[in-house]
Amino acid sequence: MTAESIRPPRTVIGPIAWLRENLFSGPISSIITIVLGALLVWVAIQVGQWALTEARWNVVSNNLRLFLIGQYPADQAWRLWAAMAVLSVLAGASAGVHGLASRMLAVTLSAIQLLLAVLMLFSPIGITAVAAYAFNAAIVWVAMVAGFRGLVPRRPLGWAWIVSLPLTFYLVSGFAGTPLESISSNVWGGLLLTVLLAVVGIVLSFPLGVILALGRRSELPVLRILSTGYIELIRGVPLVTILFMADIILPLFLPGEWRLDRIARAMGGITLFSAAYVAENVRGGLQAIPSGQIEAAHALGLGGVQTNRYIVLPQALRAVIPANVGLFISLLKDTTLVTIIGLLELLGISRAVLAQSDSFGASLEVYVFIAAVFFVLSYAMSQASYRLERALGVGTR
Amino acid sequence: MPRFGLSIIGLVILALAVTACGDTPPPSSTAPGSSADATDAPDPTSGESAAPTDAPSGEGRLATVQDRGQLICGVNGSLPGFSFIDENGDTVGFDADFCRAVAAAVLGDSEAVEFRALSADQRGPALQTGEVDVLIRNTTWTVSRDTSWGIFAPTTFYDGQAIMVNTTQTDATSLAELDGATVCVQSGTTTELNLADAFRLANIELGEPAVFPEIDPTYQAYEENRCDAVTSDRSQLVARRTGFENPDDHIILDDVLSKEPLGPVVPIGDDQWFNVVKWVVFATIEAEEQGIDSTNVEETASSSENPIVQRFLGVTPEGSDPFESGLGLDADWVVDVIGQVGNYAEIYDRNLGPGTPFDLERGLNSLWSDGGLLYAPPYR
């Protein structure tokens, strides 16, 4: 046989065939393709022209520090770098030791910090910060290789994570009378505050939601009624209302000497709100477990707690990962609502920036920028969840 | 299981957050609680709890602020010229400078201020709960706010709602000629209501409504000629006009749609604190009248022979008794205010006057001797 006869027919596979199959399969299809294609190109040109020639991106780059950390004192910013460095090392080491889902986390952390470093190159923040974040991005990989080579012991790593949370908190906020001076939460802002609100909301609402879900299915009437009542009440009220309650109404009831920090109030509101939704997601997972499994567990002599701990929850929680990640992504974006109670997270600080006389009329640039930031964060979260699902075998078992 | 570990840590962190943050704004005296009560109908029990507030100095909010070493000042945080965050992360502007002036008077340090950005809905409750020591957030002085939110100190800025038109689009030179015109306006503000009132009073019809939830789109729509006119406070119109492509094409009509006196507000029920804030504002005005500014205040204090100036700056001439203002502040508090922040003219020029993008005429905000409304009672 000659070489020609082996070659696949060009019209059946390959890019041209694909085009013909999908875009130009008939006269109507061709016309639609051409019109829509022209429209797309036109929009792309318009947007590109605006982005490259008209847009005043210097409004974003000049205020980049505000967008990232708000009014957090510039001379204390190294504490944030240090906190990020701690997390980077731990994430890298975990990725090396455990792989899979935590590898995604580490890669994301590294990529985001690298992105920050590059962004800062175009701003007046200074080369030290660029170097700090580039360093952080690099040590993720160093730690990952170390973990991969078996240089990181497993058990202490778990403890290190537990210690890292209060440590990070101490680095960020400090404490009066200690080497790191206290930094009022009033000046926390920008991306820092957005991420803090989201992380605290996610970390706290998850266990609370699981407890509520178990409570709702409990056989004790008091527990069941209280949990159901809580879930239905919170789900019947918009988040904005809860934030207003937490910020405005709550202090009116508390005695004069009681002062809850306003950021703690917002965190509390977000957590309580989100927990009700987590509870309903988890309940879906709990109900998906066949009752035969629970009966079998009882037959084996496992108690109620043990059944939940070893049989029901591991399966139920794994089944609701996609739903919960979806919830947490929307929680991340819902943090922008705290703008209405005067907190300067990413959206709030951008409104403050737009009030600078140099920024008049640059709202499109600023909003495009924060939209991009939210996209990157949400996309990273959804990717991480896919990895987690695959690692845990959701949908295959 | 890591998840259970996480949950425990989470709770620990929340506890930490609550306790750590609880330290930042230290417990205030009984004043806040009682002032919250004072907004309701007065009843005997709240009278009792308010008793310590009325006690002489050492008890009220002045002592609280001095113990704390920091003034908590409620501001807008995103209003051009009045309070916004500059590229260095500092809160600056006309309102912010008056916060600094109060801090300079009370604490001797104009930087000892914690600015708290408040939304329009938050500012009333923030005063009622005593969460802020003073509210300087472009708040219009009205009778209902005076009786329910807090007490208004003297007006620092006399504003008024006005209308701006594009001369290339319309020939109108007064409100009466705007019959059927489309006016861009921000929704949910008194501005929107005042506009409707003004058109009804002038017996003319409003054209298609063009309301926008945010400030920026309002002016963008106006610039794109989607409406014939735009209305807002005069100071904002002037400020925004500077950012237009052809500022000279736009004129601000002389019609005044509303009076908007903006000034500091303090929580109800603490007369001593009210007096302090009131006289800080008067001091900036008096200093301008006396020709005292941040550059010459030290020199004037040491060399002036004028008894009015000496009393004002806390200088005791030889052979006479020291003047006692009764405010509970150091005798030379005015020197701190003027030296660190400046007199009224300096504050105005720095934020709104020539040299800023706003270049606002003083107008009503001139001294009474120049035909304005600024008038400080005698300091004696």
Chai-1 contact restraints between the chains, C-beta under 6 A:
chainA,res_idxA,chainB,res_idxB,connection_type,confidence,min_distance_angstrom,max_distance_angstrom,comment,restraint_id
A,N62,B,E87,contact,1.0,0.0,6.0,A-B,restraint_1
A,N63,B,E87,contact,1.0,0.0,6.0,A-B,restraint_2
A,L66,B,G89,contact,1.0,0.0,6.0,A-B,restraint_3
A,Q71,B,G89,contact,1.0,0.0,6.0,A-B,restraint_4
A,I162,B,G5,contact,1.0,0.0,6.0,A-B,restraint_5
A,I162,B,I9,contact,1.0,0.0,6.0,A-B,restraint_6
A,L165,B,I9,contact,1.0,0.0,6.0,A-B,restraint_7
A,L165,B,I13,contact,1.0,0.0,6.0,A-B,restraint_8
A,F169,B,I13,contact,1.0,0.0,6.0,A-B,restraint_9
A,S184,B,T24,contact,1.0,0.0,6.0,A-B,restraint_10
A,S185,B,C21,contact,1.0,0.0,6.0,A-B,restraint_11
A,N186,B,E114,contact,1.0,0.0,6.0,A-B,restraint_12
A,V203,B,G10,contact,1.0,0.0,6.0,A-B,restraint_13
A,L204,B,G10,contact,1.0,0.0,6.0,A-B,restraint_14
A,P207,B,S7,contact,1.0,0.0,6.0,A-B,restraint_15
A,I248,B,P125,contact,1.0,0.0,6.0,A-B,restraint_16
A,P251,B,T129,contact,1.0,0.0,6.0,A-B,restraint_17
A,L252,B,A36,contact,1.0,0.0,6.0,A-B,restraint_18
A,L252,B,T129,contact,1.0,0.0,6.0,A-B,restraint_19
A,G256,B,T30,contact,1.0,0.0,6.0,A-B,restraint_20
A,G256,B,P32,contact,1.0,0.0,6.0,A-B,restraint_21
A,G256,B,G33,contact,1.0,0.0,6.0,A-B,restraint_22
A,E257,B,P27,contact,1.0,0.0,6.0,A-B,restraint_23
A,R259,B,P25,contact,1.0,0.0,6.0,A-B,restraint_24
A,D261,B,C21,contact,1.0,0.0,6.0,A-B,restraint_25
A,A264,B,A17,contact,1.0,0.0,6.0,A-B,restraint_26
A,A264,B,V18,contact,1.0,0.0,6.0,A-B,restraint_27
A,A264,B,C21,contact,1.0,0.0,6.0,A-B,restraint_28
A,I340,B,S119,contact,1.0,0.0,6.0,A-B,restraint_29
A,G342,B,A117,contact,1.0,0.0,6.0,A-B,restraint_30
A,G342,B,L118,contact,1.0,0.0,6.0,A-B,restraint_31
A,G342,B,S119,contact,1.0,0.0,6.0,A-B,restraint_32
A,G342,B,Q122,contact,1.0,0.0,6.0,A-B,restraint_33
A,L344,B,A117,contact,1.0,0.0,6.0,A-B,restraint_34
A,R351,B,S78,contact,1.0,0.0,6.0,A-B,restraint_35
A,A352,B,G77,contact,1.0,0.0,6.0,A-B,restraint_36
A,A352,B,S78,contact,1.0,0.0,6.0,A-B,restraint_37
A,A352,B,F84,contact,1.0,0.0,6.0,A-B,restraint_38
A,A352,B,I85,contact,1.0,0.0,6.0,A-B,restraint_39
A,A355,B,S78,contact,1.0,0.0,6.0,A-B,restraint_40
A,A355,B,L79,contact,1.0,0.0,6.0,A-B,restraint_41
A,A355,B,P80,contact,1.0,0.0,6.0,A-B,restraint_42
A,A355,B,F84,contact,1.0,0.0,6.0,A-B,restraint_43
A,Q356,B,F84,contact,1.0,0.0,6.0,A-B,restraint_44
A,S357,B,P80,contact,1.0,0.0,6.0,A-B,restraint_45
A,S357,B,P357,contact,1.0,0.0,6.0,A-B,restraint_46
A,F360,B,G243,contact,1.0,0.0,6.0,A-B,restraint_47
A,G361,B,G243,contact,1.0,0.0,6.0,A-B,restraint_48
A,S363,B,D216,contact,1.0,0.0,6.0,A-B,restraint_49
